[in-house]
Every structure is written in C-alpha cells, then in structure tokens.
Amino acid sequence: MLSGLALLLLSGLCQGTFGLGYKQYKPFSWEVFWLVYNVMCIATSVLFVFITAPKWYFAFFSIPAIYFLIPLLCGMMWGLSAIGFSKGISMIGMSMVYGLSMGISTVVGSVVPMWMNNSFPKGIAAFFLWCGLGFAILGVLIIAAAGIIREHSNNFSKIGITLSILSGLGSGAMNIGFNAFNVIKEQYKIIGYTRYYSVSAAQWLPILLGGCITGGVYCFISAFKKKSFSSFKKDGAIHRCIVLFCVSIVWYLALFLYGCAEKNLGEFGSGIGWILFNALSLAVSSAIGLKTGEWENKKARKYLLIGSGSLVLSWGMLVFV
C-alpha cells in the first residue's frame, strides 16, 4: 500500500509538471509541434514496453482483436481531447486548464472503471470513497472557479473552457481503456513477465497508440494544408525537438507510474488511485501556475481560492489514506 502511494505521488508530480512544455512551441507552428510530440510520445511508449518485456509481442499477438477495441477507442478519444488540452494551456494557462480537465477526469476515470468491474465498495469503505471523491471534486471546482474569475476578461476564455472540458472527458477515458486492457496481465504471466511495471507499460500501449495516431493524423493533415512543415528549417527547431522529447518522457512517466501504483493499491486501485492521481497533479500544476505568473495582479483572489482548493484536496486525500 505504501509503495503504491509513493508511486502515486511521483506520478502526480510528473503529471502536474509536463504541461510546462506546452506553454511555448516556437519556432514550430502549433500543428507541427503537436505532430512531433505525438511521434515522440508513442516512441517513448514502445521503448518502455521493449525495455520492461523484450518478448512482449508474443503476449499481444495471442490476444483476440476484440480486446483491443475499447482501449483503442478510448485512446482515440484521448488523442482528440489532448489537442484541446494543448491549445487550452496557450489560451487560459496551466492552472485553469488543469482544474477543469482534472475535475472531469477524476469523476469519469474513477467511477466508470469501478462500474465496469462491479467493484464499488460497500459499507464504511463506500462512505470513505464517496466522501473522498466529493472532497476532491469540491477542491477542483474551487480552483477552477479561481481560474474563471481570473479569465473573465479574456476573449478566448470560453473556447479555452470548452477545450478543457473535452480534455477532461478524454483524460478520463484513458483510465477506462487502461482498465479494459487488464487481459494483458494474464498473457504476460504465461510468457513469464509478472512484474507490475511490465504490465503497466503493456496496458498503456494500445491506448497511447490510438491517441497518438489520431492526433498525429489530424496534425499532419493540418500542417500539409497550411504548408507549415517549413518550420523544421527555422532556427531553434532542433532545440524544440529535444525539449519535446524530454516532455514526452515526463508525461509518459506520469501514466507509467500511475499504472504501477494502481497494481499496488489493492482492490480499488483503479478508482481511488485515479482520484488521487488527478488531485496531486492539480495541486502541483496550480503551484506552478502561481510560480510562473499566471495569477499576477490577482493576489487576493488567487490566495483565497487556490488556498481553499488545495485544503479541500488535501482533506480528500486524507480521507482516502
């Protein structure tokens, strides 16, 4: 249990910080930036699968195709919504995008897997689960409200808010797909891979493949129409690619470590783990938003609302622990 919580803390730190890499994408156009990032993300995912289980393909090829359907569909949904996440950060900032996105993701990504597995807790455990979920959601709403107040004069805020909401749905779908691909665990066991980190890397692969293909195709078509591939020739392109590679690793580590934590959190790991994962990442991203000046000249509101939101999130995590 303690090892699961430690892994969850690390995953939340990674999830809360990787968005810094989205705040600047020059000299690339946005569609080229996102295309490169998608390629690097799927490359990182495949690399981790190879490292953790060199003979992974024996397990994958023995699984009936129908078992890949839900993970791929969830991944495709995430791939489209991730575009909104990226654009939303450039419009309304990290703290607000994370607040709205993580709030919706918390509900969708925790409740649906428990419903799919028919694993809702009963008795006192159910009380603590729903109390914790309620506290976490309340904290998310408070922090999101702070962002809305901050952005009331921004012409792009409505678009940014809409994209953030869609991003939350897609992010929640990722955990649904992850949970749906549990079949890989038994197949890995047959070929001798029983370590939780091997299973975590394998479970994420079809989801990320579906998402990166969807996002990559969209960006490739967009870049082709706008003739923006020429941005590869601009000064700073190599530097931006290196930055994106680092961002892709941090982002993947967030998911990979969450998957490892979920295996160590017991019966309700897929539900409770996802709630804490989102709560931690939101707290980290909100702190970064303060540090990077997203709340400049809004001191009274930012400290009241961010402080209150962080307090409620903390209570939510304590209830679960």
C-alpha positions as MATLAB code, in Angstrom:
seq = 'MLSGLALLLLSGLCQGTFGLGYKQYKPFSWEVFWLVYNVMCIATSVLFVFITAPKWYFAFFSIPAIYFLIPLLCGMMWGLSAIGFSKGISMIGMSMVYGLSMGISTVVGSVVPMWMNNSFPKGIAAFFLWCGLGFAILGVLIIAAAGIIREHSNNFSKIGITLSILSGLGSGAMNIGFNAFNVIKEQYKIIGYTRYYSVSAAQWLPILLGGCITGGVYCFISAFKKKSFSSFKKDGAIHRCIVLFCVSIVWYLALFLYGCAEKNLGEFGSGIGWILFNALSLAVSSAIGLKTGEWENKKARKYLLIGSGSLVLSWGMLVFV';
ca = [
       0.000    0.000    0.000;
       2.755    2.448    0.997;
       4.743    1.655   -2.134;
       1.622    2.340   -4.199;
       1.130    5.735   -2.538;
       4.792    6.620   -3.124;
       4.495    5.745   -6.816;
       1.267    7.712   -6.988;
       2.982   10.772   -5.549;
       5.718   10.572   -8.189;
       3.159   10.113  -10.954;
       1.213   13.156   -9.739;
       4.390   15.260   -9.778;
       5.111   14.235  -13.363;
       1.504   14.813  -14.463;
       1.414   18.239  -12.830;
       4.633   19.496  -14.428;
       4.725   18.214  -18.007;
       2.320   20.937  -19.187;
       5.147   23.464  -18.862;
       6.402   22.104  -22.175;
       3.164   23.227  -23.865;
       3.462   26.900  -22.986;
       5.917   27.585  -25.795;
       6.212   25.791  -29.139;
       8.084   28.254  -31.346;
       9.686   28.048  -33.901;
       7.191   25.341  -34.870;
       3.658   26.062  -35.881;
       1.208   24.512  -33.431;
       0.296   21.578  -35.695;
       3.952   20.676  -36.344;
       4.711   20.983  -32.645;
       1.894   18.589  -31.760;
       2.780   16.176  -34.576;
       6.369   15.885  -33.347;
       5.157   15.457  -29.779;
       2.756   12.661  -30.780;
       5.532   10.785  -32.560;
       7.820   11.097  -29.553;
       5.103   10.000  -27.136;
       4.338    6.785  -28.977;
       8.062    6.122  -29.460;
       8.581    6.502  -25.705;
       5.680    4.149  -25.001;
       7.007    1.454  -27.339;
      10.506    1.861  -25.889;
       9.246    1.257  -22.346;
       7.357   -1.851  -23.465;
      10.525   -3.249  -25.071;
      12.639   -2.462  -22.015;
      10.237   -3.975  -19.475;
       9.306   -7.045  -21.550;
      11.533   -7.771  -24.586;
       9.219  -10.559  -25.815;
       6.036   -8.536  -25.350;
       4.794   -9.283  -28.880;
       4.141  -12.959  -28.014;
       1.526  -11.829  -25.493;
      -0.028   -9.179  -27.705;
      -0.393  -11.442  -30.730;
      -2.152  -14.103  -28.650;
      -4.944  -11.733  -27.561;
      -8.149  -11.729  -29.695;
      -8.579   -8.486  -31.628;
     -11.857   -7.656  -29.861;
      -9.952   -6.958  -26.618;
      -8.100   -4.092  -28.299;
     -11.294   -2.312  -29.352;
     -12.144   -0.416  -26.150;
      -8.530    0.613  -25.386;
      -8.047    1.877  -28.944;
     -11.353    3.786  -28.936;
     -10.547    5.332  -25.556;
      -7.131    6.239  -26.882;
      -8.608    7.878  -29.958;
     -10.949    9.890  -27.757;
      -7.996   10.981  -25.653;
      -5.973   11.831  -28.774;
      -8.588   14.309  -29.955;
      -9.149   15.783  -26.499;
      -5.402   16.187  -25.897;
      -5.344   18.656  -28.778;
      -7.780   20.780  -26.799;
      -5.589   20.412  -23.693;
      -2.569   21.749  -25.532;
      -4.420   24.663  -27.127;
      -6.222   25.424  -23.888;
      -2.963   25.976  -21.988;
      -1.808   28.561  -24.522;
      -5.212   30.315  -24.215;
      -6.021   30.306  -20.499;
      -2.972   28.935  -18.681;
      -1.974   25.741  -16.889;
      -3.833   26.204  -13.616;
      -7.252   26.722  -15.165;
      -6.938   24.017  -17.836;
      -5.705   21.502  -15.281;
      -8.514   22.491  -12.883;
     -11.336   21.867  -15.326;
      -9.741   18.915  -17.071;
      -8.687   17.069  -13.926;
     -12.091   17.607  -12.307;
     -13.972   15.870  -15.093;
     -11.255   13.266  -15.487;
     -11.466   12.458  -11.778;
     -15.146   11.556  -11.986;
     -15.132    9.776  -15.350;
     -11.861    7.903  -14.847;
     -12.680    6.636  -11.347;
     -16.398    5.846  -11.352;
     -16.650    4.162  -14.776;
     -13.876    1.555  -14.156;
     -15.462    0.623  -10.818;
     -18.809    0.248  -12.575;
     -17.227   -1.874  -15.331;
     -15.632   -4.177  -12.748;
     -18.680   -4.133  -10.472;
     -16.238   -3.238   -7.710;
     -17.984   -0.394   -5.888;
     -17.086   -0.701   -2.199;
     -19.773   -1.338    0.387;
     -20.420   -0.219    3.936;
     -17.892    2.064    5.597;
     -15.496    1.731    2.642;
     -18.161    3.162    0.336;
     -18.675    6.080    2.724;
     -14.979    6.933    2.672;
     -14.808    6.523   -1.107;
     -17.661    8.908   -1.856;
     -16.517   11.384    0.798;
     -13.049   11.413   -0.685;
     -14.399   11.800   -4.200;
     -16.663   14.626   -3.037;
     -13.802   16.461   -1.336;
     -11.574   16.069   -4.375;
     -14.268   17.356   -6.737;
     -15.016   20.299   -4.450;
     -11.348   21.222   -4.451;
     -11.248   21.010   -8.223;
     -14.314   23.259   -8.528;
     -12.828   25.875   -6.217;
      -9.584   26.006   -8.158;
     -11.485   26.104  -11.457;
     -13.595   28.974  -10.113;
     -10.410   30.867   -9.344;
      -9.340   30.444  -12.949;
     -12.697   31.580  -14.297;
     -12.563   34.743  -12.182;
      -9.050   35.395  -13.405;
     -10.010   34.953  -17.043;
     -13.291   36.889  -17.085;
     -11.846   39.497  -19.447;
     -10.140   37.056  -21.808;
     -11.763   36.856  -25.247;
     -10.618   33.276  -25.653;
     -11.773   32.052  -22.233;
     -14.995   30.434  -23.493;
     -13.110   28.488  -26.125;
     -10.428   27.561  -23.617;
     -13.004   26.385  -21.071;
     -14.773   24.244  -23.682;
     -11.497   22.650  -24.778;
     -10.577   21.976  -21.146;
     -13.890   20.193  -20.531;
     -13.394   17.995  -23.590;
      -9.858   17.311  -22.434;
     -11.189   16.061  -19.104;
     -13.517   13.592  -20.817;
     -10.658   12.263  -22.926;
      -8.322   12.023  -19.954;
     -10.908   10.035  -18.007;
     -11.354    7.732  -20.996;
      -7.675    6.815  -20.747;
      -8.203    5.117  -17.393;
     -11.268    3.338  -18.775;
      -9.148    1.938  -21.607;
      -6.335    1.071  -19.202;
      -8.742   -0.857  -17.009;
     -10.334   -2.583  -20.021;
      -6.980   -3.988  -21.168;
      -6.354   -5.956  -17.967;
      -6.350   -9.092  -20.123;
      -2.683   -8.445  -20.937;
      -1.776   -9.312  -17.336;
      -2.673  -12.988  -17.783;
      -0.959  -13.184  -21.164;
       2.214  -11.685  -19.719;
       2.127  -14.213  -16.909;
       2.062  -17.046  -19.446;
       5.303  -15.873  -21.070;
       6.989  -15.174  -17.738;
       6.504  -11.444  -17.143;
       4.840  -10.880  -13.782;
       6.364   -7.600  -12.627;
       3.822   -4.795  -12.182;
       5.913   -2.329  -14.177;
       5.922   -4.662  -17.203;
       2.137   -4.940  -17.076;
       1.714   -1.167  -16.658;
       3.762   -0.415  -19.775;
       1.850   -3.032  -21.776;
      -1.592   -1.820  -20.681;
      -0.891    1.723  -21.850;
       0.400    0.780  -25.307;
      -2.890    0.330  -27.267;
      -4.406    3.408  -25.634;
      -1.464    5.635  -26.493;
      -1.204    4.116  -29.948;
      -4.829    5.010  -30.695;
      -4.418    8.504  -29.293;
      -1.157    9.354  -30.988;
      -2.327    8.058  -34.359;
      -5.495   10.158  -34.143;
      -3.656   13.282  -33.027;
      -0.813   12.692  -35.485;
      -3.101   12.274  -38.495;
      -5.038   15.420  -37.586;
      -1.839   17.447  -37.238;
      -0.249   16.013  -40.386;
      -3.268   16.979  -42.488;
      -3.403   20.406  -40.869;
       0.320   21.013  -41.419;
       0.054   19.853  -45.034;
      -2.832   22.234  -45.737;
      -1.078   25.168  -44.080;
       2.300   24.258  -45.604;
       3.883   24.632  -42.195;
       6.442   21.808  -42.446;
       8.932   24.506  -43.381;
       9.143   25.397  -39.682;
      11.568   22.452  -39.337;
      14.118   24.638  -41.135;
      13.904   27.531  -38.682;
      16.468   28.316  -36.014;
      15.699   26.584  -32.757;
      13.862   23.621  -34.314;
      16.385   21.077  -33.015;
      16.259   22.605  -29.543;
      12.457   22.433  -29.538;
      12.575   18.747  -30.573;
      14.897   17.991  -27.658;
      12.553   19.795  -25.274;
       9.576   17.873  -26.644;
      11.404   14.585  -26.191;
      12.016   15.423  -22.529;
       8.379   16.468  -22.101;
       7.186   13.208  -23.664;
       9.249   11.209  -21.171;
       7.892   13.143  -18.169;
       4.335   12.773  -19.480;
       4.735    9.046  -20.097;
       6.295    8.527  -16.680;
       3.164   10.038  -15.141;
       0.990    7.359  -16.754;
       3.513    4.553  -16.305;
       3.980    5.275  -12.591;
       0.222    5.589  -12.099;
      -0.181    2.144  -13.668;
       2.484    0.769  -11.320;
       0.781    2.403   -8.331;
      -2.610    1.024   -9.335;
      -1.205   -2.504   -9.114;
      -0.082   -1.835   -5.524;
      -3.197   -0.116   -4.177;
      -5.355   -3.188   -3.819;
      -8.910   -3.896   -4.892;
      -9.974   -0.300   -5.513;
      -6.728    0.900   -7.055;
      -8.228    1.798  -10.436;
     -10.810    4.081   -8.813;
      -9.130    5.543   -5.752;
      -5.756    5.710   -7.479;
      -7.145    7.772  -10.355;
      -8.770   10.241   -7.956;
      -5.553   10.798   -6.016;
      -3.530   10.924   -9.237;
      -5.658   13.790  -10.544;
      -5.775   15.567   -7.182;
      -1.999   15.505   -6.839;
      -1.387   16.672  -10.397;
      -3.853   19.514   -9.940;
      -2.164   20.694   -6.748;
       1.242   20.662   -8.478;
       0.010   22.447  -11.616;
      -1.730   25.109   -9.520;
       1.510   25.780   -7.649;
       3.348   26.076  -10.958;
       0.688   28.455  -12.241;
       1.356   30.706   -9.251;
       5.116   30.489   -9.745;
       5.018   31.298  -13.455;
       2.874   34.404  -13.005;
      -0.478   33.173  -14.306;
      -2.126   34.881  -11.334;
      -0.171   38.130  -11.440;
      -2.093   41.154  -10.078;
      -4.838   38.874   -8.682;
      -3.319   38.278   -5.233;
      -6.412   38.358   -3.027;
      -8.422   36.015   -5.239;
      -5.604   33.666   -6.050;
      -4.569   33.026   -2.452;
      -8.129   32.664   -1.196;
      -9.339   30.308   -3.916;
      -6.139   28.367   -4.565;
      -5.550   28.008   -0.830;
      -9.102   26.820   -0.219;
      -8.965   24.419   -3.151;
      -5.665   22.926   -2.013;
      -7.028   22.497    1.510;
     -10.101   20.636    0.279;
      -7.957   18.447   -1.970;
      -5.745   17.632    0.998;
      -8.770   16.599    3.052;
      -9.891   14.419    0.163;
      -6.533   12.633    0.071;
      -6.535   12.173    3.859;
      -9.971   10.574    3.719;
      -8.687    8.016    1.211;
      -5.485    7.284    3.084;
];
